[in-house]
Amino acid sequence: MILSIPNGGLRDKMTAVTMKATGLYKGAADLLVVYRGWIGFVELKTETGIQSPEQRQFEAHCIQAGLPYKLVRSLAEFQQLILSLDAKR
């Protein structure tokens, strides 16, 4: 399972208020991946993209909670992540 976390994008004020009230976490990773017993957060960036301060804080919270967090910069890198999970089985 790959679940997107739709934090980005422009929204009207009411939608933004509703999203925040129902658990929006600023800086949350783009994806939650559940694969063969592995559960982790994946942030997608371009080759030159940088994490915002909120994204770095989310990464730190994941690490403190013992949750895997990966930053990937290409489809090939994401595919390699999934293959590495298969190799660990």
N, C-alpha and C positions, 0 to 999 in steps of 0.2 A: 504494500500500500504506500502510495505517495500522496500526502495531503498538502495542499498549498495553504499558506497562511497569508491572507490578503490584507496586509498592513498598508501597502502603498496605494498611490492613486489619489485623485482629487474626489472629494465627496462634499455633498451639501452639509450644512451645519448640523441638521437634525440627525442625519445618518452617522456623522462623526460622533455625536454625543451618544447615540444608541450603541455604536460599536465599542466605545470606551466603557460604557456602563455594563456591557455584556462580556468584557474580558479582553479587549484589545490590549496588546502588550507592545508598546512602542519599541522598535528595534528587534522584534522577534525574527528568527530566521525565516527564509522563504518557504522551506519545506520541512515537514515532519515525515521521516521515512521509517516504515515498519517493514523489516525484511528478515524473514527466517530467524526470528528471535532477537534481532538487533533493532533497537529503537533509538533514533538520534535526529538531531536537527541539522539541516544543511542550508547554508547561506550561498546564494548564487551571485557571482560577481564576474565582470568582464576581466580580461587580462590586466587592465590598469585600474579597475574599480577599487575603491577603498571603503572600509566599513565606517559607518557613522559612529559617533560616540555612543549612541544608544545601542547599536549593534554590537559594539565591543563590550558594553555592559551586559547585554543579553548573553553573549558568549561566556563571560566571566561567571554569570549566574548558573549557566549550564554546567560549567566545570566544577563550581562549588557544590552543585547538587549531584555530581557524579554522572551527568548525562553527556553522551557523546555529542560533539559539535564539530562539524566539518565545513570548511570554506572551500568551494570548488569554483574554478574559473573557466571550465569548458565542459562540453558534453562528454568528451573523452575522459576527463578527470572524474566526472560523475560515474561513468561506466566503470572506471578503474576502482572506484570506491565500492561499488556493488560487487565486482569480481573479487575484491579483497575480502568482502564479507563471506562469499562462497568459500574462499580458500580457508577461512578460519573454522569452518564447520567440520 
